[in-house]
Amino acid sequence: MLLGGDFRQILPVIPKGTRQDTVNASISKSYLWHSAQVHTLSINMTLRQADKKFAEWILSVGNGTTATVETYAGSHEDGEKIVIADEFMLLKSDNPYQLISDAAYPNFVENYLNRSYLTDRAILAPTNASAQEMNSYLLSKVPSAEKEYLSSDTISFESTPTDDWTKNYTQEYLNSLEYSGLLTHKLCLKVGAPVMMLCNLNQRNGLCNGTRMVVSRLGHRVLEAQIMTGTHVGEGVLIPRIQLSPNDSLHPFNFRRRQFPIRLCYDY
């Protein structure tokens, strides 16, 4: 078995867990770790010459060797602040979304249908909320008609003692529920928008979790798209609505959402 990752960047997610819970859930704390053989990768084969300086700075942050500034004890920011060079920063602006989009997607309107243009760039967002806001901004710049798709949210009857449980939760409340990795209630799309598959729908035809595509037709029940990455680049696929449920929930019922298993992917 081959495991890949970086302890400085990829950590296990423990819902409502402390820092100690996250560390204890790491593979290095497993009783099997003493049997593992560690191999270290040292050369980034996909790194461009222009990005080497930024890559070296990222490594110094992970190694704890980058320049820092101490903060006063007792403040809301105890510890140290990492110094970020001006060359890695964007200037302040009244419209930060436009500033970020112009830096990552220059001449966006002229190239929004260019497949290589879309696959060569992306914006890394710190949170899902930031990614949704950035995606919405870039989608508004696409010169085509927008179509909105709303999910069908229900409660599994098998998970309730009586059918009357379903009357305790309004449709508006079910639509407002958001789970990590689950499809959103409202999905706004345009022809030419890049999207990412969120589940393994058809691995033989290249529809796997993480596959990037560009929307070519917006139907009522089915979407048509062209694959941009992987071994099926350029192939057309049809995407139906599917029904998914979250793996874990704090609610006393099994939640089910029927929606297209994709999301916009100008951001990550």
C-alpha positions in Angstrom: 0.0 0.0 0.0 1.3 3.4 -1.0 0.3 6.5 1.0 1.1 10.0 -0.3 1.0 13.3 1.5 2.7 16.0 3.4 2.3 16.3 7.2 2.9 20.1 6.9 -0.1 20.5 4.6 -2.5 17.6 4.7 -4.0 16.8 8.1 -6.9 14.7 9.1 -10.2 16.5 9.6 -11.7 15.9 13.1 -15.1 17.6 13.4 -15.0 19.9 16.4 -11.7 18.4 17.4 -8.8 20.0 19.2 -5.2 20.3 17.9 -4.3 17.3 20.0 -7.2 15.3 18.4 -5.9 16.1 14.9 -2.3 15.1 15.8 -3.4 11.8 17.4 -5.5 11.0 14.3 -2.4 11.3 12.0 -1.0 8.2 10.4 2.3 8.8 12.2 0.5 8.0 15.5 -0.8 4.7 14.2 0.6 1.4 15.7 1.4 0.5 12.0 3.7 3.5 11.5 6.8 1.6 12.7 6.3 -0.8 9.8 6.2 2.0 7.2 9.1 2.9 5.0 9.3 6.6 4.3 10.4 7.9 0.8 10.9 11.7 0.4 10.3 13.5 -2.8 12.6 16.4 -3.3 12.1 17.6 -7.0 8.9 19.2 -8.2 8.8 18.0 -11.8 5.8 20.3 -12.8 7.3 23.5 -11.3 8.0 26.2 -13.8 11.2 28.3 -13.6 9.2 31.4 -12.8 7.5 29.8 -9.8 10.7 28.4 -8.1 11.1 31.4 -5.7 7.5 31.1 -4.5 7.9 27.3 -4.1 11.0 27.8 -2.0 9.2 30.3 0.2 6.3 27.8 0.7 8.8 25.1 1.7 10.4 27.5 4.2 7.0 28.1 5.8 6.5 24.4 6.2 10.0 23.9 7.6 9.6 26.8 10.0 12.6 28.6 8.7 10.9 31.6 7.1 11.1 35.1 8.6 8.6 35.8 11.4 7.6 38.7 13.7 6.7 38.1 17.3 3.4 39.3 18.7 2.7 40.5 22.2 1.6 37.9 24.7 -2.0 38.3 25.8 -3.2 39.7 22.5 -5.6 37.9 20.2 -2.7 36.9 18.0 -0.3 35.2 20.4 2.8 33.6 18.9 4.5 34.7 15.6 3.4 36.2 12.3 4.9 35.0 9.1 6.4 37.7 6.9 5.1 37.6 3.3 7.2 39.4 0.7 5.6 42.2 -1.3 6.2 40.3 -4.5 3.8 37.6 -3.4 1.0 40.0 -2.4 -1.7 41.9 -4.3 -2.3 45.6 -3.7 -5.3 46.6 -1.7 -8.4 47.3 -3.7 -12.1 48.3 -3.3 -12.9 45.3 -5.5 -10.6 42.4 -4.4 -12.5 39.9 -6.5 -11.7 41.8 -9.6 -8.1 42.1 -8.6 -7.7 38.4 -7.9 -9.5 37.4 -11.1 -7.4 39.7 -13.2 -4.2 38.3 -11.7 -5.2 34.6 -12.2 -7.4 35.0 -15.3 -6.1 37.8 -17.5 -8.2 38.6 -20.6 -10.9 36.4 -19.1 -13.8 37.3 -21.5 -11.7 36.7 -24.6 -10.5 33.3 -23.3 -13.3 31.8 -21.2 -14.0 29.1 -23.8 -10.3 28.2 -24.2 -9.8 24.8 -22.7 -6.0 25.1 -22.2 -6.5 28.6 -20.7 -8.9 27.2 -18.1 -6.8 24.1 -17.2 -3.6 26.0 -16.8 -4.8 28.3 -13.9 -7.0 28.2 -10.8 -7.4 30.2 -7.6 -6.7 28.6 -4.3 -9.3 29.7 -1.8 -8.9 29.2 2.0 -12.6 28.4 2.7 -15.6 27.1 0.8 -17.4 30.4 1.3 -14.5 32.3 -0.3 -14.5 29.8 -3.2 -18.2 30.2 -3.8 -17.9 34.0 -3.8 -15.0 34.0 -6.2 -16.7 31.5 -8.5 -19.9 33.6 -8.5 -17.9 36.7 -9.5 -16.2 34.9 -12.4 -19.4 33.3 -13.5 -21.0 36.7 -13.8 -18.4 37.8 -16.3 -19.2 34.9 -18.7 -21.2 36.4 -21.6 -24.0 33.8 -21.7 -27.3 33.1 -20.2 -27.3 31.8 -16.6 -29.5 28.9 -15.5 -30.3 28.1 -11.9 -30.8 24.5 -10.7 -32.4 23.8 -7.3 -32.0 20.5 -5.4 -34.7 18.3 -4.1 -34.2 17.7 -0.4 -36.0 15.0 1.6 -35.8 13.0 4.8 -35.5 9.2 4.5 -38.6 7.6 5.8 -36.6 4.6 6.9 -34.7 6.7 9.4 -37.8 8.1 11.3 -39.9 6.2 13.8 -43.1 7.6 12.2 -43.9 9.4 9.0 -44.9 12.5 11.1 -41.2 13.3 11.6 -41.0 14.7 8.1 -43.5 17.4 9.1 -41.2 18.7 11.8 -38.8 20.1 9.3 -39.8 22.6 6.6 -38.6 22.5 3.0 -36.8 25.8 3.6 -34.9 24.4 6.5 -33.8 21.3 4.5 -32.7 23.5 1.6 -30.5 25.6 4.0 -28.5 22.5 5.3 -24.9 22.4 4.1 -22.6 19.4 4.7 -18.9 19.0 3.8 -18.6 17.2 0.5 -22.4 17.4 -0.2 -24.0 19.1 -3.2 -25.3 22.6 -2.8 -29.0 23.4 -2.9 -28.6 26.1 -5.5 -26.4 25.6 -8.5 -25.9 28.4 -11.0 -24.3 27.5 -14.4 -23.6 29.0 -17.8 -22.4 27.5 -21.1 -18.6 27.7 -21.0 -18.2 27.5 -17.2 -15.7 25.0 -15.8 -17.1 22.5 -13.3 -15.7 19.7 -11.2 -17.2 16.3 -10.6 -17.8 15.6 -6.9 -18.2 11.8 -7.0 -17.3 8.7 -8.9 -20.2 8.6 -11.4 -18.6 6.6 -14.2 -14.9 5.8 -13.9 -14.8 4.0 -17.3 -15.8 7.2 -19.1 -13.7 9.5 -17.0 -16.4 10.8 -14.7 -14.4 10.5 -11.4 -14.2 12.6 -8.3 -12.1 15.7 -9.2 -12.6 15.5 -13.0 -12.7 19.0 -14.5 -15.1 19.7 -17.4 -16.5 22.7 -19.3 -20.3 23.0 -19.7 -21.5 22.8 -23.3 -25.3 22.5 -22.9 -27.7 23.2 -20.1 -30.7 20.9 -20.2 -33.6 20.5 -17.8 -32.8 17.1 -16.5 -29.3 16.4 -17.9 -26.2 18.5 -18.4 -23.7 18.1 -21.3 -20.0 18.8 -20.8 -16.6 18.2 -22.2 -13.8 16.7 -20.1 -10.7 18.9 -19.7 -8.4 16.7 -17.6 -7.5 13.0 -17.3 -7.3 10.3 -20.0 -10.6 11.3 -21.7 -9.8 14.9 -22.6 -12.1 16.3 -25.2 -14.8 13.7 -24.8 -18.4 14.7 -24.3 -20.4 13.4 -21.3 -23.9 13.6 -20.0 -24.4 14.4 -16.3 -27.7 13.5 -14.6 -29.0 14.4 -11.2 -28.2 11.9 -8.5 -29.2 11.5 -4.9 -26.6 11.6 -2.1 -26.6 11.6 1.7 -23.9 13.0 4.1 -21.7 10.4 5.8 -22.3 11.9 9.2 -25.0 14.2 10.6 -25.9 15.8 13.9 -29.6 15.5 13.0 -31.8 12.6 14.1 -32.6 11.7 10.5 -31.0 10.7 7.2 -30.9 13.6 4.9 -31.1 13.1 1.1 -30.3 15.7 -1.6 -30.9 15.2 -5.3 -28.8 17.5 -7.4 -26.2 17.5 -10.2 -22.9 16.2 -8.7 -20.7 19.1 -9.8 -19.6 22.5 -8.7 -17.9 25.5 -10.3 -14.1 25.2 -10.3 -12.6 28.6 -11.1 -11.5 28.2 -7.5 -10.3 25.3 -5.4 
